[in-house]
Amino acid sequence: MMPQEQYTHHRSTMPGSEGPQVYKVGIYGWRKRCLYFFVLLLMILILVNLAMTIWILKVMNFTIDGMGNLRITEKGLKLEGDSEFLQPLYAKEIQSRPGNALYFKSARNVTVNILNDQTKVLTQLITGPKAVEAYGKKFEVKTVSGKLLFSADDNEVVVGAERLRVLGAEGTVFPKSIETPNVRAEPFKELRLESPTRSLVMEAPKGVEINAEAGNMEATCRTELRLESKDGEIKLDAAKIRLPRLPHGSYAPTGARQKVFEICVCANGRLFLSQAGAGSTCQINTSVCL
């Protein structure tokens, strides 16, 4: 029980005054019961709060070194197991444990941005469900020793490997020109150079060599096949040269029909066959040159 304070108030001793009166000071009745109730409620809240704090520390595995799989080391933070970041992650270096791989997983895409001092994006790498996109001034792929394998910028694309292999069934399409010292097919495979709707031009200051060591070489066109040498000569070096579709002249000498022909050349450069006779028959068949 709360002690009760009592004091005596002495009134002035005047004639006819009453005796001393005693006044009780304290909390009584319903006020006292409310005070006890609030004190008990406060104690319960303190115990519940303490129990929740201990439970959170136990569940989150708080220790002196860190929290859960997150450890605080001298070099930074060490995170073990799978981690999920709901907001952007800013770090100077991210590496896996020695001997383990580092994986990045996302339901949509993974974006890596390189910023400057003004927080402007300089280089960006986006890996999405449909494509992998890289934005930057230059893109390079090098070997461990530092040798350039592939480089691309606004001006050119450089392939530094000794051999470029194209495995597609339809080959490779170049919208514009291509510069290379050697174009070669794989062993036992055909090499085909084709321009379906435009012309195909091969140029070299010191010569163009086309060689088929173990097979045939075929050049096919729809209209004209032109061989031109401005300052030199065109040499056809073979054991057999066949021109099966040359036009024939109409001259037929008297006597038995021969199977020997001579090749005639018109003034415009056109070739035709004329049946051989005792002399030249080319002048007789000049109608073919018209």
VMD Tcl script that draws the C-alpha trace (Angstrom):
set ca {
  {0.00 0.00 0.00}
  {1.19 3.45 -0.83}
  {2.07 5.31 2.33}
  {-0.27 8.01 3.26}
  {1.08 11.39 4.11}
  {-0.58 13.20 6.86}
  {0.03 16.60 8.17}
  {-1.67 18.77 10.69}
  {-2.83 22.22 9.82}
  {-3.02 24.46 12.81}
  {-5.35 27.26 12.38}
  {-4.96 30.52 14.25}
  {-5.78 30.28 17.96}
  {-8.55 32.72 18.08}
  {-11.30 32.59 20.50}
  {-14.01 30.19 19.51}
  {-11.88 28.37 16.86}
  {-12.24 24.63 16.28}
  {-9.58 21.97 16.96}
  {-6.84 20.87 14.46}
  {-7.94 19.10 11.18}
  {-6.07 16.20 9.42}
  {-5.99 15.99 5.49}
  {-5.02 12.72 3.63}
  {-2.78 13.11 0.49}
  {-2.41 10.11 -2.09}
  {-4.02 8.09 -4.94}
  {-7.05 6.12 -4.03}
  {-9.88 4.30 -5.72}
  {-10.06 3.89 -9.50}
  {-7.03 6.12 -10.09}
  {-4.88 3.71 -8.14}
  {-6.19 0.72 -10.08}
  {-5.55 2.46 -13.44}
  {-1.98 3.24 -12.41}
  {-1.30 -0.39 -11.53}
  {-2.85 -1.48 -14.85}
  {-0.63 0.82 -16.92}
  {2.48 -0.24 -14.99}
  {1.63 -3.91 -15.62}
  {0.92 -3.23 -19.31}
  {4.26 -1.45 -19.66}
  {6.09 -4.39 -18.12}
  {4.34 -6.79 -20.52}
  {5.32 -4.64 -23.52}
  {8.91 -4.53 -22.34}
  {9.01 -8.32 -22.02}
  {7.39 -8.81 -25.45}
  {9.81 -6.34 -27.05}
  {12.77 -8.08 -25.43}
  {11.52 -11.48 -26.57}
  {11.00 -10.23 -30.17}
  {14.47 -8.70 -30.21}
  {16.03 -11.96 -29.06}
  {14.00 -13.91 -31.64}
  {15.07 -11.56 -34.49}
  {18.71 -11.85 -33.44}
  {18.34 -15.63 -33.39}
  {16.58 -15.90 -36.75}
  {18.84 -13.41 -38.56}
  {21.88 -15.06 -37.02}
  {23.44 -11.87 -35.76}
  {26.99 -12.33 -34.56}
  {29.99 -10.15 -33.88}
  {31.30 -10.81 -37.41}
  {28.10 -10.03 -39.28}
  {24.53 -11.13 -39.97}
  {23.51 -14.49 -41.43}
  {25.55 -15.29 -44.54}
  {26.92 -11.75 -44.55}
  {30.32 -11.42 -42.91}
  {32.29 -8.25 -42.29}
  {35.99 -8.71 -43.02}
  {38.99 -6.44 -43.32}
  {38.68 -6.35 -47.12}
  {34.94 -5.67 -47.19}
  {31.77 -7.75 -47.06}
  {31.71 -11.50 -47.61}
  {28.41 -13.03 -48.65}
  {27.93 -16.78 -48.70}
  {25.15 -18.59 -50.56}
  {22.50 -17.11 -52.89}
  {21.64 -13.42 -52.55}
  {18.81 -11.30 -53.87}
  {19.11 -7.55 -54.41}
  {15.88 -5.63 -54.82}
  {17.56 -2.27 -55.38}
  {20.66 -1.19 -57.37}
  {23.98 -2.51 -56.09}
  {27.01 -0.22 -55.98}
  {30.38 -1.89 -55.42}
  {33.98 -1.41 -56.43}
  {34.67 -5.12 -56.90}
  {32.56 -8.29 -56.89}
  {34.30 -11.66 -56.84}
  {33.45 -15.24 -55.91}
  {35.22 -17.50 -53.51}
  {38.38 -19.16 -54.83}
  {37.47 -22.18 -56.91}
  {33.77 -21.27 -57.27}
  {31.91 -19.64 -60.14}
  {30.09 -16.31 -59.94}
  {26.51 -16.33 -61.26}
  {24.15 -13.43 -61.99}
  {20.47 -14.35 -62.31}
  {17.52 -12.12 -63.09}
  {13.91 -12.65 -64.16}
  {14.24 -9.94 -66.85}
  {17.74 -8.70 -67.56}
  {21.11 -7.90 -66.04}
  {22.49 -4.43 -66.74}
  {26.04 -3.29 -66.06}
  {26.74 0.44 -66.32}
  {30.09 2.24 -66.26}
  {29.69 5.86 -65.12}
  {32.00 8.85 -65.09}
  {32.39 11.50 -62.39}
  {29.20 13.23 -63.56}
  {27.24 9.94 -63.29}
  {26.94 9.79 -67.08}
  {26.80 6.34 -68.64}
  {29.95 5.64 -70.67}
  {29.63 1.91 -71.26}
  {26.58 -0.30 -70.84}
  {26.06 -4.04 -71.07}
  {22.51 -5.42 -71.13}
  {21.76 -9.14 -71.11}
  {18.08 -9.74 -71.69}
  {15.83 -12.67 -72.58}
  {16.03 -11.89 -76.31}
  {19.44 -10.34 -76.89}
  {22.75 -9.27 -75.41}
  {23.46 -5.59 -76.10}
  {26.66 -3.65 -75.48}
  {26.95 0.12 -75.81}
  {30.31 1.86 -75.90}
  {32.85 3.60 -78.09}
  {34.79 0.40 -78.79}
  {34.36 -3.32 -78.24}
  {37.36 -5.65 -77.99}
  {37.91 -9.35 -77.37}
  {41.43 -10.45 -76.42}
  {43.15 -13.66 -75.41}
  {44.77 -14.26 -72.04}
  {48.11 -13.19 -73.47}
  {46.62 -9.92 -74.73}
  {46.35 -10.76 -78.45}
  {43.46 -9.03 -80.19}
  {40.81 -11.43 -81.50}
  {37.95 -9.07 -82.34}
  {37.52 -5.33 -82.33}
  {34.64 -3.11 -83.42}
  {34.09 0.65 -83.43}
  {32.39 3.27 -85.61}
  {35.04 3.05 -88.33}
  {35.86 -0.64 -88.75}
  {35.53 -4.19 -87.48}
  {38.80 -6.06 -87.05}
  {39.13 -9.85 -86.74}
  {42.57 -10.61 -85.34}
  {42.32 -14.40 -85.40}
  {44.36 -16.33 -87.93}
  {41.23 -17.96 -89.36}
  {37.58 -16.86 -89.53}
  {35.14 -19.75 -89.91}
  {31.52 -19.30 -91.01}
  {29.41 -22.35 -90.17}
  {26.03 -21.15 -91.42}
  {24.33 -23.17 -94.15}
  {23.66 -20.02 -96.20}
  {27.17 -18.65 -95.75}
  {27.87 -15.00 -94.98}
  {26.27 -11.90 -96.47}
  {28.39 -8.74 -96.81}
  {26.30 -5.68 -97.78}
  {29.44 -3.81 -98.82}
  {33.04 -4.61 -99.66}
  {35.30 -7.01 -97.78}
  {39.11 -6.95 -97.65}
  {41.01 -10.17 -96.97}
  {44.21 -11.83 -98.23}
  {42.67 -15.29 -98.55}
  {39.20 -16.79 -99.01}
  {39.20 -20.56 -98.61}
  {36.63 -23.25 -97.89}
  {37.07 -26.07 -95.41}
  {38.62 -29.34 -96.64}
  {36.23 -31.33 -98.85}
  {33.79 -28.38 -98.90}
  {32.79 -26.15 -101.79}
  {33.63 -22.46 -101.95}
  {30.98 -20.36 -103.59}
  {31.11 -16.60 -104.21}
  {27.74 -15.27 -105.31}
  {25.96 -11.95 -105.77}
  {22.25 -12.72 -106.38}
  {21.12 -9.24 -107.48}
  {24.30 -7.19 -108.07}
  {27.78 -7.61 -109.50}
  {30.73 -9.40 -107.90}
  {34.06 -7.62 -108.20}
  {37.45 -8.98 -107.10}
  {40.34 -6.53 -107.16}
  {43.97 -6.68 -106.11}
  {46.92 -4.48 -107.07}
  {49.28 -7.45 -107.59}
  {46.88 -10.00 -109.02}
  {43.95 -12.27 -108.19}
  {44.61 -15.99 -108.04}
  {41.82 -18.57 -108.15}
  {43.04 -22.10 -107.51}
  {41.19 -25.41 -107.16}
  {43.82 -28.02 -106.34}
  {41.60 -31.12 -106.14}
  {38.47 -30.23 -108.05}
  {36.78 -28.11 -110.69}
  {36.34 -24.37 -110.86}
  {33.11 -23.04 -112.29}
  {32.11 -19.48 -113.23}
  {28.45 -19.06 -114.23}
  {26.56 -15.95 -115.28}
  {23.23 -15.15 -116.90}
  {24.30 -12.68 -119.59}
  {28.01 -12.09 -120.23}
  {31.27 -13.40 -118.82}
  {34.05 -10.95 -119.55}
  {37.79 -11.53 -119.24}
  {39.77 -8.35 -119.76}
  {43.46 -7.57 -119.44}
  {44.34 -3.93 -120.04}
  {48.14 -4.14 -120.24}
  {48.85 -7.86 -120.36}
  {47.48 -11.02 -121.87}
  {44.89 -13.68 -121.09}
  {46.45 -17.12 -121.04}
  {44.47 -20.36 -121.15}
  {46.94 -23.11 -120.21}
  {45.33 -26.55 -120.33}
  {45.67 -29.86 -122.11}
  {42.16 -29.47 -123.51}
  {40.14 -26.33 -124.20}
  {36.52 -26.82 -125.19}
  {34.04 -24.27 -126.53}
  {30.98 -26.45 -127.18}
  {28.39 -23.74 -127.84}
  {30.12 -21.61 -130.46}
  {27.92 -20.78 -133.48}
  {28.57 -22.64 -136.74}
  {28.96 -21.12 -140.13}
  {26.77 -22.20 -143.08}
  {29.58 -23.08 -145.50}
  {29.57 -26.69 -146.69}
  {32.28 -27.73 -149.21}
  {31.61 -30.25 -151.91}
  {32.39 -33.82 -151.22}
  {32.27 -35.70 -147.95}
  {31.26 -33.72 -144.91}
  {34.22 -33.22 -142.65}
  {34.25 -33.05 -138.86}
  {37.10 -30.60 -138.71}
  {36.41 -26.92 -138.03}
  {38.46 -23.81 -137.76}
  {37.90 -21.02 -135.23}
  {37.19 -17.66 -136.75}
  {37.26 -14.26 -135.06}
  {35.04 -11.39 -136.11}
  {36.09 -7.77 -136.01}
  {34.00 -7.25 -132.88}
  {35.83 -10.12 -131.16}
  {33.12 -12.73 -131.59}
  {34.23 -16.34 -132.17}
  {32.51 -18.86 -134.39}
  {33.25 -22.18 -136.03}
  {33.57 -22.71 -139.73}
  {33.95 -26.06 -141.43}
  {37.49 -26.41 -142.64}
  {38.22 -26.59 -146.33}
  {41.21 -26.47 -148.62}
  {41.62 -22.84 -147.64}
  {40.22 -20.60 -144.96}
  {36.43 -20.46 -144.91}
  {36.08 -17.66 -142.36}
  {35.45 -14.99 -144.98}
  {32.59 -16.98 -146.46}
  {30.74 -17.10 -143.13}
  {30.95 -13.40 -142.25}
  {27.17 -13.35 -141.79}
  {27.70 -14.78 -138.31}
  {29.49 -11.56 -137.26}
  {26.43 -9.40 -137.93}
}
mol new
graphics top color blue
foreach p $ca { graphics top sphere $p radius 0.5 }
foreach p [lrange $ca 0 end-1] q [lrange $ca 1 end] { graphics top cylinder $p $q radius 0.2 }
display resetview
